[in-house]
Structures are given as C-alpha cells and as structure tokens.
Amino acid sequence: QEKLVFETKDFGAFDKPAQVYTHPKGYFYHESLLDCIQSHFGKNAHPAHRLDYETSGLVLAGKTSQSAKDLKTLFMQKKVKKTYLALAHGLVDKSIIINKPILTPQNIQKDLRIRSKISPLGKPSITLVEPLSYNPFLDISLLKITPLTGRTHQIRLHLSSINHRIVGEGLYGVADEEARGYLQLKRENHAPTLMLHASSLEFEFKGAIYQIASQIPERFMPFLKD
C-alpha cells in the first residue's frame, strides 16, 4: 500500500508501490497515487514529479498548487538528487558511468513504439551505477543508481544496454515478441514486477536541506544474498 513516509507543512513524501500509476491514466479510471495524496492533503495537493507505473519508491507531493509548483521547479532545474535501488542480472563488480544518448518517443505511442532507444539523435543521458552486493546463486547484483538526467525509462534502457537487465524487465533487452507479451500482461495487470525502487531524494527547499530515504522493498528480499 502507498504510505506517507515524511511530512512538512508544505509537502509530503509518499512511498509508491510498484504497478501503481502516479496520475490516473487513460480513459478508464485506475486507482493512482494521486488518490492517496489527495485523501491525505485535500484536493489541491499534487505530485511534483512522476515515477513509472512499474517503479516503486519516493514521490514528493505539494500540499497546495503553489508548493507543488515550487517543488516541480526544483526537479526541472535538476536540483533534486535522486537515487534508486535495482536488482540486475549478472555480476557488476565495479562502478560504471553509462553515458549514452537516449531518444524518447515524441508522442503517445502504442505497441513497442513506447520504447526509448539509444541513438546519436537522442539527448545526452548519464547514469551512475554502483554495486552494493551480489548473489552468486542467482547471478543477480544489487545496485545503487544515480541518474544525472531524467529521460523516459533511462535506468531500464541504460542497464539493458550494458547487458545487466533489471530483474522483471520485459520491455528492454528482450526480443520484440517477448516485449509484446509483456505489454499484454501489463494491460491485464499480470506483468512481473520490475525490481527498481526510488530509494532517496535530496534537495533544498525554503532554506532547509532534506534527505528522505525509503526502506528496501519487501519484494527485493528473496533475491539478496544471505
């Protein structure tokens, strides 16, 4: 369940579960994090940024339209340091800087055209990857990830581009047929869970410095080494 993990008079930080939209989506009403935010803070409260449907973790929400706008500006100006935890296939035994331009779909696309791709025509995109631990029995690494840019699906695409696909990834680094199957499962709410979690946010707001952290999700536990 979504939970409020931190609160000030201006904003709150929520822990979004995986497979929940930040905002309602499409023609059908889907329960989204927005419902949870507004049930805590009232109808003027709004998320200041969004997390992918598949990704769990921290989302900041302003209690008023003005504070949501002020927080949004911090994200736009890249003044929020975001870190993520990911479980990825294979052994990552040293820190890596992935610097590959990403081209994101320009408008709302269907089918596999929703994929971002690495292309010289794309925008500069940089992701820092640091190994935290490795489970040799499952051949899975726990990684700390710091994206320095914010392209759509950046972490997912960058990790699959170096052959360390995130556990539960069905869109990147897989054959098209498999990706289509994944999207169908996603439509039916049966997709496997992506092991990507927005674990910390650091920023300055109204003269105070905040460092907000979220616990490692329960779903990561079976994959970690004992």
Contacts in CASP RR format, 6 or more apart in sequence:
PFRMAT RR
TARGET T0000
AUTHOR 0000-0000-0000
METHOD contacts of the structure
MODEL  1
QEKLVFETKDFGAFDKPAQVYTHPKGYFYHESLLDCIQSHFGKNAHPAHR
LDYETSGLVLAGKTSQSAKDLKTLFMQKKVKKTYLALAHGLVDKSIIINK
PILTPQNIQKDLRIRSKISPLGKPSITLVEPLSYNPFLDISLLKITPLTG
RTHQIRLHLSSINHRIVGEGLYGVADEEARGYLQLKRENHAPTLMLHASS
LEFEFKGAIYQIASQIPERFMPFLKD
1 17 0 8 1.000
2 14 0 8 1.000
2 15 0 8 1.000
2 16 0 8 1.000
2 17 0 8 1.000
2 20 0 8 1.000
2 33 0 8 1.000
2 36 0 8 1.000
3 14 0 8 1.000
3 15 0 8 1.000
4 12 0 8 1.000
4 13 0 8 1.000
4 14 0 8 1.000
4 40 0 8 1.000
5 13 0 8 1.000
5 14 0 8 1.000
5 15 0 8 1.000
5 58 0 8 1.000
5 212 0 8 1.000
5 214 0 8 1.000
6 12 0 8 1.000
6 13 0 8 1.000
6 210 0 8 1.000
6 212 0 8 1.000
7 13 0 8 1.000
9 63 0 8 1.000
10 62 0 8 1.000
10 63 0 8 1.000
10 64 0 8 1.000
10 67 0 8 1.000
10 70 0 8 1.000
10 205 0 8 1.000
10 206 0 8 1.000
11 48 0 8 1.000
11 60 0 8 1.000
11 61 0 8 1.000
11 62 0 8 1.000
11 63 0 8 1.000
11 67 0 8 1.000
11 68 0 8 1.000
11 71 0 8 1.000
11 205 0 8 1.000
12 40 0 8 1.000
12 41 0 8 1.000
12 60 0 8 1.000
12 61 0 8 1.000
12 62 0 8 1.000
12 63 0 8 1.000
13 58 0 8 1.000
13 59 0 8 1.000
13 60 0 8 1.000
13 61 0 8 1.000
13 201 0 8 1.000
13 212 0 8 1.000
14 33 0 8 1.000
14 36 0 8 1.000
14 37 0 8 1.000
14 58 0 8 1.000
14 59 0 8 1.000
14 60 0 8 1.000
14 61 0 8 1.000
15 56 0 8 1.000
15 57 0 8 1.000
15 58 0 8 1.000
15 214 0 8 1.000
16 22 0 8 1.000
16 33 0 8 1.000
16 51 0 8 1.000
16 55 0 8 1.000
16 56 0 8 1.000
16 57 0 8 1.000
16 58 0 8 1.000
16 59 0 8 1.000
16 198 0 8 1.000
17 56 0 8 1.000
18 54 0 8 1.000
18 55 0 8 1.000
18 56 0 8 1.000
18 193 0 8 1.000
18 194 0 8 1.000
18 197 0 8 1.000
18 217 0 8 1.000
18 219 0 8 1.000
19 53 0 8 1.000
19 54 0 8 1.000
19 189 0 8 1.000
19 191 0 8 1.000
19 193 0 8 1.000
20 31 0 8 1.000
20 32 0 8 1.000
20 33 0 8 1.000
20 53 0 8 1.000
21 30 0 8 1.000
21 32 0 8 1.000
21 33 0 8 1.000
21 53 0 8 1.000
22 32 0 8 1.000
22 33 0 8 1.000
22 34 0 8 1.000
22 47 0 8 1.000
22 50 0 8 1.000
22 51 0 8 1.000
22 59 0 8 1.000
23 32 0 8 1.000
23 33 0 8 1.000
23 34 0 8 1.000
23 47 0 8 1.000
23 50 0 8 1.000
24 30 0 8 1.000
24 32 0 8 1.000
24 34 0 8 1.000
25 32 0 8 1.000
25 53 0 8 1.000
33 47 0 8 1.000
33 59 0 8 1.000
34 46 0 8 1.000
34 47 0 8 1.000
37 45 0 8 1.000
37 46 0 8 1.000
37 47 0 8 1.000
37 61 0 8 1.000
38 45 0 8 1.000
41 61 0 8 1.000
41 62 0 8 1.000
41 63 0 8 1.000
42 63 0 8 1.000
44 63 0 8 1.000
44 64 0 8 1.000
44 65 0 8 1.000
45 61 0 8 1.000
45 62 0 8 1.000
45 63 0 8 1.000
45 64 0 8 1.000
45 68 0 8 1.000
46 61 0 8 1.000
46 62 0 8 1.000
46 65 0 8 1.000
46 68 0 8 1.000
47 59 0 8 1.000
47 60 0 8 1.000
47 61 0 8 1.000
47 62 0 8 1.000
47 68 0 8 1.000
48 59 0 8 1.000
48 60 0 8 1.000
48 61 0 8 1.000
48 62 0 8 1.000
48 68 0 8 1.000
48 71 0 8 1.000
48 72 0 8 1.000
48 74 0 8 1.000
48 75 0 8 1.000
49 59 0 8 1.000
49 60 0 8 1.000
49 71 0 8 1.000
49 72 0 8 1.000
49 75 0 8 1.000
49 80 0 8 1.000
50 59 0 8 1.000
51 57 0 8 1.000
51 59 0 8 1.000
51 198 0 8 1.000
52 153 0 8 1.000
52 196 0 8 1.000
53 186 0 8 1.000
54 191 0 8 1.000
54 193 0 8 1.000
54 194 0 8 1.000
54 196 0 8 1.000
55 84 0 8 1.000
55 194 0 8 1.000
55 196 0 8 1.000
55 197 0 8 1.000
55 198 0 8 1.000
56 196 0 8 1.000
56 197 0 8 1.000
56 198 0 8 1.000
56 217 0 8 1.000
57 197 0 8 1.000
57 198 0 8 1.000
57 199 0 8 1.000
57 214 0 8 1.000
57 217 0 8 1.000
58 198 0 8 1.000
58 199 0 8 1.000
58 200 0 8 1.000
58 201 0 8 1.000
58 212 0 8 1.000
58 214 0 8 1.000
59 198 0 8 1.000
60 71 0 8 1.000
60 201 0 8 1.000
61 68 0 8 1.000
62 68 0 8 1.000
62 71 0 8 1.000
70 205 0 8 1.000
71 205 0 8 1.000
74 80 0 8 1.000
74 203 0 8 1.000
74 205 0 8 1.000
78 148 0 8 1.000
79 203 0 8 1.000
79 204 0 8 1.000
80 201 0 8 1.000
80 202 0 8 1.000
80 203 0 8 1.000
81 146 0 8 1.000
81 200 0 8 1.000
81 201 0 8 1.000
81 202 0 8 1.000
81 203 0 8 1.000
82 146 0 8 1.000
82 147 0 8 1.000
82 198 0 8 1.000
82 200 0 8 1.000
82 201 0 8 1.000
83 144 0 8 1.000
83 145 0 8 1.000
83 146 0 8 1.000
83 198 0 8 1.000
83 199 0 8 1.000
83 200 0 8 1.000
84 144 0 8 1.000
84 145 0 8 1.000
84 146 0 8 1.000
84 147 0 8 1.000
84 155 0 8 1.000
84 196 0 8 1.000
84 197 0 8 1.000
84 198 0 8 1.000
84 199 0 8 1.000
85 132 0 8 1.000
85 142 0 8 1.000
85 143 0 8 1.000
85 144 0 8 1.000
85 145 0 8 1.000
85 196 0 8 1.000
85 197 0 8 1.000
85 199 0 8 1.000
85 216 0 8 1.000
85 220 0 8 1.000
86 142 0 8 1.000
86 143 0 8 1.000
86 145 0 8 1.000
86 155 0 8 1.000
86 159 0 8 1.000
86 166 0 8 1.000
86 195 0 8 1.000
86 196 0 8 1.000
86 197 0 8 1.000
87 140 0 8 1.000
87 141 0 8 1.000
87 142 0 8 1.000
87 143 0 8 1.000
87 166 0 8 1.000
87 167 0 8 1.000
87 195 0 8 1.000
87 220 0 8 1.000
87 223 0 8 1.000
88 140 0 8 1.000
88 141 0 8 1.000
88 143 0 8 1.000
88 159 0 8 1.000
88 164 0 8 1.000
88 165 0 8 1.000
88 166 0 8 1.000
88 167 0 8 1.000
88 195 0 8 1.000
89 139 0 8 1.000
89 140 0 8 1.000
89 141 0 8 1.000
89 164 0 8 1.000
89 165 0 8 1.000
89 166 0 8 1.000
89 167 0 8 1.000
90 139 0 8 1.000
90 140 0 8 1.000
90 141 0 8 1.000
90 163 0 8 1.000
90 164 0 8 1.000
91 134 0 8 1.000
91 136 0 8 1.000
91 139 0 8 1.000
91 141 0 8 1.000
92 129 0 8 1.000
92 131 0 8 1.000
92 134 0 8 1.000
92 141 0 8 1.000
92 143 0 8 1.000
92 164 0 8 1.000
93 131 0 8 1.000
93 134 0 8 1.000
94 131 0 8 1.000
95 128 0 8 1.000
95 129 0 8 1.000
95 130 0 8 1.000
95 131 0 8 1.000
96 128 0 8 1.000
96 129 0 8 1.000
96 162 0 8 1.000
97 126 0 8 1.000
97 127 0 8 1.000
97 128 0 8 1.000
97 129 0 8 1.000
98 126 0 8 1.000
98 127 0 8 1.000
98 128 0 8 1.000
98 129 0 8 1.000
98 158 0 8 1.000
98 159 0 8 1.000
98 161 0 8 1.000
98 162 0 8 1.000
99 124 0 8 1.000
99 125 0 8 1.000
99 126 0 8 1.000
100 118 0 8 1.000
100 125 0 8 1.000
100 158 0 8 1.000
100 161 0 8 1.000
101 118 0 8 1.000
101 119 0 8 1.000
101 120 0 8 1.000
101 121 0 8 1.000
101 122 0 8 1.000
101 123 0 8 1.000
101 124 0 8 1.000
101 125 0 8 1.000
102 116 0 8 1.000
102 117 0 8 1.000
102 118 0 8 1.000
102 119 0 8 1.000
102 122 0 8 1.000
102 123 0 8 1.000
102 125 0 8 1.000
102 151 0 8 1.000
102 152 0 8 1.000
102 154 0 8 1.000
102 157 0 8 1.000
102 158 0 8 1.000
103 116 0 8 1.000
103 117 0 8 1.000
103 118 0 8 1.000
103 119 0 8 1.000
103 121 0 8 1.000
103 122 0 8 1.000
103 123 0 8 1.000
104 116 0 8 1.000
104 122 0 8 1.000
104 123 0 8 1.000
104 151 0 8 1.000
104 152 0 8 1.000
104 153 0 8 1.000
105 113 0 8 1.000
105 114 0 8 1.000
105 115 0 8 1.000
105 116 0 8 1.000
105 152 0 8 1.000
111 180 0 8 1.000
111 183 0 8 1.000
112 176 0 8 1.000
112 179 0 8 1.000
112 180 0 8 1.000
112 183 0 8 1.000
114 171 0 8 1.000
114 183 0 8 1.000
115 153 0 8 1.000
115 157 0 8 1.000
115 171 0 8 1.000
115 172 0 8 1.000
115 179 0 8 1.000
116 151 0 8 1.000
116 152 0 8 1.000
116 153 0 8 1.000
116 154 0 8 1.000
116 157 0 8 1.000
117 157 0 8 1.000
118 157 0 8 1.000
118 161 0 8 1.000
123 149 0 8 1.000
123 151 0 8 1.000
124 149 0 8 1.000
125 149 0 8 1.000
125 150 0 8 1.000
125 151 0 8 1.000
125 154 0 8 1.000
125 158 0 8 1.000
126 147 0 8 1.000
126 148 0 8 1.000
126 149 0 8 1.000
127 145 0 8 1.000
127 146 0 8 1.000
127 147 0 8 1.000
127 148 0 8 1.000
127 149 0 8 1.000
127 154 0 8 1.000
127 155 0 8 1.000
127 158 0 8 1.000
127 159 0 8 1.000
128 145 0 8 1.000
128 146 0 8 1.000
128 147 0 8 1.000
128 148 0 8 1.000
129 143 0 8 1.000
129 144 0 8 1.000
129 145 0 8 1.000
129 159 0 8 1.000
129 164 0 8 1.000
130 143 0 8 1.000
130 144 0 8 1.000
130 145 0 8 1.000
130 146 0 8 1.000
131 141 0 8 1.000
131 142 0 8 1.000
131 143 0 8 1.000
131 144 0 8 1.000
132 141 0 8 1.000
132 142 0 8 1.000
132 143 0 8 1.000
132 144 0 8 1.000
133 141 0 8 1.000
133 142 0 8 1.000
133 224 0 8 1.000
133 225 0 8 1.000
134 140 0 8 1.000
134 141 0 8 1.000
134 142 0 8 1.000
134 225 0 8 1.000
135 141 0 8 1.000
135 142 0 8 1.000
135 223 0 8 1.000
135 224 0 8 1.000
135 225 0 8 1.000
136 225 0 8 1.000
137 225 0 8 1.000
138 223 0 8 1.000
140 167 0 8 1.000
140 223 0 8 1.000
141 164 0 8 1.000
142 220 0 8 1.000
142 223 0 8 1.000
142 224 0 8 1.000
143 159 0 8 1.000
143 164 0 8 1.000
144 199 0 8 1.000
145 155 0 8 1.000
145 159 0 8 1.000
147 154 0 8 1.000
147 155 0 8 1.000
151 157 0 8 1.000
153 171 0 8 1.000
153 172 0 8 1.000
155 166 0 8 1.000
155 196 0 8 1.000
156 166 0 8 1.000
156 169 0 8 1.000
156 171 0 8 1.000
156 172 0 8 1.000
156 194 0 8 1.000
156 196 0 8 1.000
157 172 0 8 1.000
159 165 0 8 1.000
159 166 0 8 1.000
159 169 0 8 1.000
159 172 0 8 1.000
160 166 0 8 1.000
160 169 0 8 1.000
160 172 0 8 1.000
160 173 0 8 1.000
165 172 0 8 1.000
165 173 0 8 1.000
165 174 0 8 1.000
166 194 0 8 1.000
166 195 0 8 1.000
166 196 0 8 1.000
167 194 0 8 1.000
167 195 0 8 1.000
167 223 0 8 1.000
168 192 0 8 1.000
168 193 0 8 1.000
168 194 0 8 1.000
168 195 0 8 1.000
169 194 0 8 1.000
170 178 0 8 1.000
170 179 0 8 1.000
170 182 0 8 1.000
170 191 0 8 1.000
170 192 0 8 1.000
171 179 0 8 1.000
171 182 0 8 1.000
171 183 0 8 1.000
174 182 0 8 1.000
182 191 0 8 1.000
182 192 0 8 1.000
185 191 0 8 1.000
185 192 0 8 1.000
193 219 0 8 1.000
195 219 0 8 1.000
195 220 0 8 1.000
195 223 0 8 1.000
197 214 0 8 1.000
197 216 0 8 1.000
197 217 0 8 1.000
197 220 0 8 1.000
198 214 0 8 1.000
199 213 0 8 1.000
199 214 0 8 1.000
199 216 0 8 1.000
200 211 0 8 1.000
200 212 0 8 1.000
200 213 0 8 1.000
200 214 0 8 1.000
201 210 0 8 1.000
201 211 0 8 1.000
201 212 0 8 1.000
202 209 0 8 1.000
202 210 0 8 1.000
202 211 0 8 1.000
202 212 0 8 1.000
203 209 0 8 1.000
203 210 0 8 1.000
204 210 0 8 1.000
END
